Amino acid sequence: MRTFDKILFATDFSESSEHAFEYALALSQQFGAKLIVLHVINEPVDLRGFYVPHVSFENLEKEIEEGAQTMMTKFCNTYIKDFTNYECSIVTGIPFEEILKRAESEKVSFIVLGTQGRSGIDHLLFGSTAERVVRKAACPVVTVRLP
């Protein structure tokens, strides 16, 4: 029988991520698996060559990181109660690439993601992190859509 010892849950702190987390946590508890909660700060566009008044890019990046840390702390305090076998991580990069890197480096059993269910022009313009992860992941991926 296959064992599930590590589960990677990637969050963007959206409503669909919160909904998907219920599944990630339940699966972690059921299998006694370590839960890795990951948030990827989307690599910012480099605007240093453009004039943007009153903006310090170093301060902006620091504020984004601090905001992400605050949101991660709030997320974990809200949704992870008595479960202790977890770790939280925040990285900067391209979301689907960072999710795949972490899944590989941690040798996770599977990945759990919420999906927005975009279609049409939204999907064409914005793409889908979940779709890219599903297509390229070496391990199974569980996608959870809002009801």
N, CA and C atoms as a LAMMPS dump frame, in Angstrom:
ITEM: TIMESTEP
0
ITEM: NUMBER OF ATOMS
441
ITEM: BOX BOUNDS ff ff ff
-5.0000000000000000e+02 5.0000000000000000e+02
-5.0000000000000000e+02 5.0000000000000000e+02
-5.0000000000000000e+02 5.0000000000000000e+02
ITEM: ATOMS id mol type element x y z
1 1 1 N 0.849 -1.188 0
2 1 2 C 0 0 0
3 1 3 C 0.891 1.247 0
4 2 1 N 0.501 2.231 -0.753
5 2 2 C 1.248 3.479 -0.85
6 2 3 C 1.097 4.282 0.444
7 3 1 N 2.206 4.883 0.873
8 3 2 C 2.147 5.734 2.059
9 3 3 C 2.18 7.193 1.636
10 4 1 N 1.564 8.023 2.421
11 4 2 C 1.546 9.463 2.176
12 4 3 C 2.161 10.127 3.393
13 5 1 N 3.422 10.55 3.255
14 5 2 C 4.095 11.097 4.427
15 5 3 C 4.288 12.606 4.386
16 6 1 N 4.18 13.215 3.194
17 6 2 C 4.283 14.674 3.095
18 6 3 C 3.277 15.18 2.077
19 7 1 N 2.57 16.231 2.459
20 7 2 C 1.593 16.86 1.582
21 7 3 C 1.956 18.332 1.46
22 8 1 N 2.033 18.807 0.223
23 8 2 C 2.317 20.215 -0.029
24 8 3 C 1.016 20.921 -0.357
25 9 1 N 0.722 21.97 0.405
26 9 2 C -0.451 22.801 0.135
27 9 3 C 0.039 24.188 -0.219
28 10 1 N -0.317 24.655 -1.408
29 10 2 C 0.08 25.996 -1.83
30 10 3 C -1.126 26.915 -1.727
31 11 1 N -0.904 28.091 -1.157
32 11 2 C -2.004 29.032 -0.948
33 11 3 C -1.679 30.408 -1.501
34 12 1 N -2.71 31.057 -2.014
35 12 2 C -2.6 32.471 -2.376
36 12 3 C -3.504 33.303 -1.455
37 13 1 N -3.983 32.656 -0.405
38 13 2 C -4.85 33.254 0.621
39 13 3 C -6.229 33.649 0.088
40 14 1 N -6.606 33.106 -1.054
41 14 2 C -7.924 33.391 -1.615
42 14 3 C -8.974 32.489 -0.969
43 15 1 N -10.216 32.764 -1.276
44 15 2 C -11.314 31.947 -0.749
45 15 3 C -11.186 30.503 -1.248
46 16 1 N -10.775 30.33 -2.495
47 16 2 C -10.644 28.961 -3.01
48 16 3 C -9.504 28.218 -2.317
49 17 1 N -8.434 28.938 -1.949
50 17 2 C -7.343 28.305 -1.198
51 17 3 C -7.809 27.894 0.189
52 18 1 N -8.567 28.746 0.835
53 18 2 C -9.082 28.418 2.163
54 18 3 C -9.95 27.163 2.107
55 19 1 N -10.776 27.07 1.064
56 19 2 C -11.638 25.903 0.894
57 19 3 C -10.792 24.65 0.652
58 20 1 N -9.775 24.749 -0.197
59 20 2 C -8.904 23.61 -0.502
60 20 3 C -8.116 23.173 0.727
61 21 1 N -7.812 24.121 1.602
62 21 2 C -7.037 23.782 2.795
63 21 3 C -7.754 22.772 3.677
64 22 1 N -9.073 22.833 3.717
65 22 2 C -9.835 21.858 4.502
66 22 3 C -9.467 20.438 4.069
67 23 1 N -9.311 20.236 2.76
68 23 2 C -8.951 18.918 2.227
69 23 3 C -7.509 18.567 2.577
70 24 1 N -6.608 19.522 2.408
71 24 2 C -5.191 19.272 2.709
72 24 3 C -5.013 18.896 4.176
73 25 1 N -5.659 19.624 5.066
74 25 2 C -5.542 19.348 6.496
75 25 3 C -6.161 18.002 6.844
76 26 1 N -7.351 17.724 6.304
77 26 2 C -8.016 16.445 6.591
78 26 3 C -7.167 15.265 6.105
79 27 1 N -6.583 15.395 4.926
80 27 2 C -5.731 14.326 4.397
81 27 3 C -4.471 14.157 5.243
82 28 1 N -3.885 15.27 5.668
83 28 2 C -2.694 15.203 6.525
84 28 3 C -3.015 14.506 7.841
85 29 1 N -4.143 14.848 8.421
86 29 2 C -4.546 14.224 9.68
87 29 3 C -4.837 12.743 9.477
88 30 1 N -5.55 12.411 8.419
89 30 2 C -5.927 11.022 8.179
90 30 3 C -4.713 10.132 7.954
91 31 1 N -3.713 10.629 7.216
92 31 2 C -2.541 9.818 6.899
93 31 3 C -1.378 10.042 7.854
94 32 1 N -1.517 10.957 8.796
95 32 2 C -0.411 11.272 9.682
96 32 3 C 0.751 11.896 8.918
97 33 1 N 0.436 12.633 7.881
98 33 2 C 1.447 13.215 7.002
99 33 3 C 1.847 14.607 7.452
100 34 1 N 3.093 14.956 7.19
101 34 2 C 3.546 16.321 7.432
102 34 3 C 2.907 17.22 6.382
103 35 1 N 2.388 18.363 6.812
104 35 2 C 1.752 19.32 5.915
105 35 3 C 2.69 20.506 5.705
106 36 1 N 3.028 20.752 4.474
107 36 2 C 3.88 21.892 4.131
108 36 3 C 2.983 22.941 3.495
109 37 1 N 2.835 24.084 4.16
110 37 2 C 2.003 25.177 3.676
111 37 3 C 2.925 26.198 3.01
112 38 1 N 2.704 26.427 1.717
113 38 2 C 3.582 27.288 0.929
114 38 3 C 2.815 28.445 0.319
115 39 1 N 3.392 29.628 0.441
116 39 2 C 2.87 30.795 -0.274
117 39 3 C 3.997 31.342 -1.139
118 40 1 N 3.683 31.626 -2.398
119 40 2 C 4.67 32.18 -3.309
120 40 3 C 4.312 33.63 -3.594
121 41 1 N 5.241 34.519 -3.259
122 41 2 C 5.084 35.923 -3.617
123 41 3 C 5.465 36.01 -5.084
124 42 1 N 4.507 36.372 -5.903
125 42 2 C 4.749 36.429 -7.339
126 42 3 C 5.883 37.396 -7.632
127 43 1 N 6.844 36.915 -8.379
128 43 2 C 8.02 37.705 -8.714
129 43 3 C 7.573 39.053 -9.277
130 44 1 N 7.97 40.151 -8.649
131 44 2 C 7.488 41.454 -9.109
132 44 3 C 8.094 41.835 -10.461
133 45 1 N 7.334 42.612 -11.192
134 45 2 C 7.82 43.15 -12.452
135 45 3 C 8.874 44.201 -12.129
136 46 1 N 9.967 44.191 -12.848
137 46 2 C 11.031 45.157 -12.595
138 46 3 C 10.694 46.472 -13.304
139 47 1 N 10.335 47.47 -12.513
140 47 2 C 9.964 48.778 -13.048
141 47 3 C 11.027 49.833 -12.764
142 48 1 N 12.229 49.414 -12.431
143 48 2 C 13.265 50.356 -12.031
144 48 3 C 13.625 51.344 -13.133
145 49 1 N 13.433 50.992 -14.384
146 49 2 C 13.764 51.893 -15.484
147 49 3 C 12.685 52.926 -15.746
148 50 1 N 11.548 52.779 -15.079
149 50 2 C 10.434 53.701 -15.279
150 50 3 C 10.36 54.68 -14.128
151 51 1 N 9.831 55.851 -14.415
152 51 2 C 9.656 56.837 -13.363
153 51 3 C 8.314 56.602 -12.694
154 52 1 N 8.37 56.271 -11.422
155 52 2 C 7.166 56.121 -10.612
156 52 3 C 7.394 56.97 -9.374
157 53 1 N 6.689 58.089 -9.268
158 53 2 C 6.954 59.012 -8.158
159 53 3 C 6.667 58.396 -6.795
160 54 1 N 7.533 58.744 -5.847
161 54 2 C 7.343 58.409 -4.433
162 54 3 C 7.3 56.911 -4.146
163 55 1 N 7.978 56.094 -4.946
164 55 2 C 7.988 54.659 -4.694
165 55 3 C 9.42 54.181 -4.539
166 56 1 N 9.692 53.565 -3.418
167 56 2 C 10.983 52.921 -3.197
168 56 3 C 10.766 51.431 -3.385
169 57 1 N 11.393 50.855 -4.409
170 57 2 C 11.158 49.452 -4.714
171 57 3 C 11.658 48.533 -3.605
172 58 1 N 12.729 48.921 -2.941
173 58 2 C 13.212 48.107 -1.828
174 58 3 C 12.177 48.076 -0.707
175 59 1 N 11.591 49.248 -0.422
176 59 2 C 10.55 49.315 0.613
177 59 3 C 9.301 48.551 0.183
178 60 1 N 8.962 48.639 -1.092
179 60 2 C 7.784 47.947 -1.605
180 60 3 C 7.958 46.432 -1.446
181 61 1 N 9.113 45.906 -1.832
182 61 2 C 9.371 44.475 -1.692
183 61 3 C 9.321 44.046 -0.231
184 62 1 N 9.889 44.879 0.644
185 62 2 C 9.874 44.575 2.077
186 62 3 C 8.438 44.559 2.604
187 63 1 N 7.624 45.52 2.181
188 63 2 C 6.23 45.575 2.62
189 63 3 C 5.442 44.367 2.123
190 64 1 N 5.717 43.944 0.895
191 64 2 C 5.034 42.769 0.351
192 64 3 C 5.402 41.536 1.164
193 65 1 N 6.679 41.378 1.483
194 65 2 C 7.13 40.227 2.284
195 65 3 C 6.52 40.259 3.677
196 66 1 N 6.514 41.433 4.306
197 66 2 C 5.922 41.556 5.641
198 66 3 C 4.429 41.26 5.604
199 67 1 N 3.743 41.746 4.564
200 67 2 C 2.311 41.477 4.413
201 67 3 C 2.036 39.995 4.237
202 68 1 N 2.864 39.333 3.436
203 68 2 C 2.701 37.895 3.224
204 68 3 C 2.918 37.13 4.528
205 69 1 N 3.91 37.545 5.3
206 69 2 C 4.173 36.877 6.58
207 69 3 C 2.999 37.069 7.535
208 70 1 N 2.441 38.262 7.571
209 70 2 C 1.275 38.531 8.407
210 70 3 C 0.096 37.666 7.984
211 71 1 N -0.124 37.572 6.673
212 71 2 C -1.236 36.756 6.169
213 71 3 C -1.015 35.275 6.46
214 72 1 N 0.228 34.805 6.355
215 72 2 C 0.525 33.396 6.644
216 72 3 C 0.278 33.093 8.116
217 73 1 N 0.726 33.976 8.984
218 73 2 C 0.51 33.791 10.418
219 73 3 C -0.978 33.745 10.734
220 74 1 N -1.732 34.675 10.17
221 74 2 C -3.181 34.71 10.388
222 74 3 C -3.833 33.449 9.839
223 75 1 N -3.416 33.03 8.645
224 75 2 C -3.963 31.825 8.019
225 75 3 C -3.748 30.609 8.927
226 76 1 N -2.512 30.429 9.378
227 76 2 C -2.186 29.266 10.206
228 76 3 C -2.907 29.317 11.549
229 77 1 N -2.967 30.493 12.159
230 77 2 C -3.666 30.629 13.441
231 77 3 C -5.167 30.379 13.306
232 78 1 N -5.722 30.708 12.15
233 78 2 C -7.152 30.541 11.923
234 78 3 C -7.519 29.11 11.564
235 79 1 N -6.741 28.478 10.696
236 79 2 C -7.147 27.191 10.12
237 79 3 C -6.444 25.968 10.692
238 80 1 N -5.314 26.162 11.352
239 80 2 C -4.618 25.012 11.93
240 80 3 C -4.747 25.12 13.444
241 81 1 N -5.578 24.277 13.989
242 81 2 C -5.849 24.364 15.428
243 81 3 C -4.915 23.447 16.225
244 82 1 N -5.287 22.196 16.363
245 82 2 C -4.54 21.26 17.199
246 82 3 C -3.505 20.455 16.422
247 83 1 N -3.468 20.62 15.115
248 83 2 C -2.525 19.875 14.278
249 83 3 C -1.144 20.508 14.412
250 84 1 N -0.135 19.691 14.695
251 84 2 C 1.204 20.258 14.927
252 84 3 C 2.241 19.827 13.903
253 85 1 N 1.912 18.864 13.058
254 85 2 C 2.887 18.336 12.101
255 85 3 C 2.839 19.14 10.796
256 86 1 N 3.246 20.388 10.885
257 86 2 C 3.231 21.247 9.693
258 86 3 C 4.375 22.24 9.747
259 87 1 N 4.664 22.802 8.583
260 87 2 C 5.603 23.92 8.49
261 87 3 C 5.059 24.892 7.46
262 88 1 N 5.364 26.15 7.657
263 88 2 C 4.933 27.199 6.736
264 88 3 C 6.154 27.812 6.072
265 89 1 N 5.976 28.18 4.815
266 89 2 C 7.093 28.733 4.07
267 89 3 C 6.589 29.779 3.085
268 90 1 N 7.363 30.847 2.948
269 90 2 C 7.063 31.891 1.97
270 90 3 C 8.301 32.069 1.105
271 91 1 N 8.097 32.002 -0.21
272 91 2 C 9.194 32.197 -1.154
273 91 3 C 8.756 33.184 -2.218
274 92 1 N 9.73 33.733 -2.939
275 92 2 C 9.444 34.646 -4.032
276 92 3 C 9.812 33.974 -5.34
277 93 1 N 8.971 34.125 -6.344
278 93 2 C 9.253 33.547 -7.644
279 93 3 C 7.996 33.423 -8.475
280 94 1 N 8.074 32.582 -9.471
281 94 2 C 6.916 32.299 -10.312
282 94 3 C 6.164 31.158 -9.635
283 95 1 N 4.895 31.382 -9.269
284 95 2 C 4.194 30.424 -8.414
285 95 3 C 4.289 28.962 -8.846
286 96 1 N 3.944 28.635 -10.077
287 96 2 C 3.943 27.219 -10.432
288 96 3 C 5.344 26.623 -10.373
289 97 1 N 6.358 27.408 -10.724
290 97 2 C 7.735 26.903 -10.67
291 97 3 C 8.173 26.642 -9.234
292 98 1 N 7.837 27.552 -8.327
293 98 2 C 8.229 27.382 -6.927
294 98 3 C 7.482 26.223 -6.271
295 99 1 N 6.225 26.032 -6.64
296 99 2 C 5.458 24.902 -6.11
297 99 3 C 6.1 23.593 -6.562
298 100 1 N 6.448 23.515 -7.83
299 100 2 C 7.08 22.302 -8.361
300 100 3 C 8.45 22.054 -7.737
301 101 1 N 9.226 23.129 -7.55
302 101 2 C 10.546 22.986 -6.913
303 101 3 C 10.408 22.432 -5.499
304 102 1 N 9.483 22.984 -4.736
305 102 2 C 9.313 22.53 -3.354
306 102 3 C 8.815 21.091 -3.319
307 103 1 N 7.883 20.762 -4.201
308 103 2 C 7.373 19.392 -4.247
309 103 3 C 8.503 18.412 -4.521
310 104 1 N 9.39 18.774 -5.427
311 104 2 C 10.509 17.893 -5.761
312 104 3 C 11.534 17.826 -4.634
313 105 1 N 11.908 18.985 -4.086
314 105 2 C 12.946 18.993 -3.047
315 105 3 C 12.483 18.283 -1.771
316 106 1 N 11.205 18.365 -1.465
317 106 2 C 10.655 17.727 -0.262
318 106 3 C 10.193 16.296 -0.519
319 107 1 N 10.165 15.911 -1.801
320 107 2 C 9.681 14.573 -2.179
321 107 3 C 8.282 14.322 -1.586
322 108 1 N 7.373 15.256 -1.867
323 108 2 C 6.023 15.156 -1.311
324 108 3 C 5.236 14.035 -1.976
325 109 1 N 4.27 13.536 -1.259
326 109 2 C 3.404 12.478 -1.777
327 109 3 C 2.419 13.031 -2.796
328 110 1 N 1.894 14.217 -2.508
329 110 2 C 1.043 14.909 -3.465
330 110 3 C 0.896 16.372 -3.077
331 111 1 N 0.325 17.133 -4.011
332 111 2 C 0.135 18.579 -3.864
333 111 3 C -1.368 18.836 -3.812
334 112 1 N -1.783 19.765 -2.949
335 112 2 C -3.185 20.191 -2.894
336 112 3 C -3.239 21.678 -3.226
337 113 1 N -4.119 22.02 -4.176
338 113 2 C -4.269 23.411 -4.62
339 113 3 C -5.744 23.765 -4.754
340 114 1 N -6.068 25.002 -4.455
341 114 2 C -7.381 25.521 -4.796
342 114 3 C -7.312 26.029 -6.218
343 115 1 N -8.435 26.03 -6.903
344 115 2 C -8.451 26.566 -8.259
345 115 3 C -9.614 27.534 -8.406
346 116 1 N -9.356 28.589 -9.157
347 116 2 C -10.366 29.628 -9.362
348 116 3 C -11.422 29.196 -10.368
349 117 1 N -11.06 28.275 -11.246
350 117 2 C -12.013 27.837 -12.272
351 117 3 C -12.237 28.895 -13.333
352 118 1 N -11.202 29.663 -13.635
353 118 2 C -11.333 30.677 -14.694
354 118 3 C -11.566 30.005 -16.035
355 119 1 N -12.255 30.708 -16.895
356 119 2 C -12.448 30.199 -18.249
357 119 3 C -12.444 31.371 -19.212
358 120 1 N -12.472 31.056 -20.47
359 120 2 C -12.567 32.089 -21.488
360 120 3 C -11.389 33.036 -21.487
361 121 1 N -11.674 34.322 -21.59
362 121 2 C -10.635 35.345 -21.736
363 121 3 C -9.787 35.469 -20.474
364 122 1 N -10.409 35.302 -19.29
365 122 2 C -9.639 35.34 -18.04
366 122 3 C -8.565 34.264 -18.043
367 123 1 N -8.951 33.059 -18.452
368 123 2 C -7.991 31.952 -18.483
369 123 3 C -6.893 32.231 -19.506
370 124 1 N -7.282 32.763 -20.643
371 124 2 C -6.316 33.068 -21.695
372 124 3 C -5.322 34.127 -21.23
373 125 1 N -5.795 35.163 -20.565
374 125 2 C -4.931 36.258 -20.135
375 125 3 C -4.086 35.905 -18.92
376 126 1 N -4.682 35.245 -17.944
377 126 2 C -3.998 35.026 -16.68
378 126 3 C -3.42 33.624 -16.537
379 127 1 N -3.887 32.689 -17.357
380 127 2 C -3.405 31.323 -17.231
381 127 3 C -3.877 30.727 -15.923
382 128 1 N -3.304 29.612 -15.574
383 128 2 C -3.717 28.96 -14.351
384 128 3 C -2.514 28.298 -13.704
385 129 1 N -2.195 28.752 -12.508
386 129 2 C -1.11 28.125 -11.755
387 129 3 C -1.432 26.655 -11.535
388 130 1 N -2.665 26.363 -11.138
389 130 2 C -3.051 24.976 -10.879
390 130 3 C -2.882 24.122 -12.133
391 131 1 N -3.298 24.648 -13.264
392 131 2 C -3.178 23.887 -14.513
393 131 3 C -1.715 23.589 -14.833
394 132 1 N -0.858 24.563 -14.663
395 132 2 C 0.569 24.355 -14.933
396 132 3 C 1.174 23.339 -13.965
397 133 1 N 0.772 23.397 -12.713
398 133 2 C 1.267 22.434 -11.733
399 133 3 C 0.797 21.03 -12.106
400 134 1 N -0.474 20.889 -12.449
401 134 2 C -1.013 19.58 -12.825
402 134 3 C -0.252 19.017 -14.024
403 135 1 N 0.01 19.849 -15.008
404 135 2 C 0.683 19.386 -16.226
405 135 3 C 2.133 18.968 -15.992
406 136 1 N 2.825 19.628 -15.051
407 136 2 C 4.263 19.416 -14.927
408 136 3 C 4.71 18.67 -13.676
409 137 1 N 3.819 18.454 -12.734
410 137 2 C 4.213 17.82 -11.472
411 137 3 C 4.557 16.35 -11.678
412 138 1 N 5.57 15.916 -10.949
413 138 2 C 5.976 14.51 -10.99
414 138 3 C 5.125 13.664 -10.035
415 139 1 N 4.41 14.323 -9.13
416 139 2 C 3.566 13.615 -8.162
417 139 3 C 2.1 13.952 -8.447
418 140 1 N 1.172 13.23 -7.831
419 140 2 C -0.247 13.548 -8.008
420 140 3 C -0.572 14.944 -7.466
421 141 1 N -1.58 15.56 -8.078
422 141 2 C -2.046 16.884 -7.662
423 141 3 C -3.547 16.811 -7.44
424 142 1 N -3.976 17.274 -6.269
425 142 2 C -5.394 17.352 -5.952
426 142 3 C -5.817 18.803 -6.109
427 143 1 N -6.751 19.07 -7.019
428 143 2 C -7.265 20.437 -7.168
429 143 3 C -8.665 20.491 -6.602
430 144 1 N -8.946 21.564 -5.891
431 144 2 C -10.232 21.724 -5.226
432 144 3 C -10.832 23.044 -5.675
433 145 1 N -12.037 22.956 -6.184
434 145 2 C -12.736 24.144 -6.671
435 145 3 C -13.849 24.51 -5.686
436 146 1 N -14.111 25.796 -5.57
437 146 2 C -15.208 26.228 -4.704
438 146 3 C -16.517 25.62 -5.19
439 147 1 N -17.399 25.246 -4.265
440 147 2 C -18.685 24.662 -4.697
441 147 3 C -19.558 25.684 -5.395
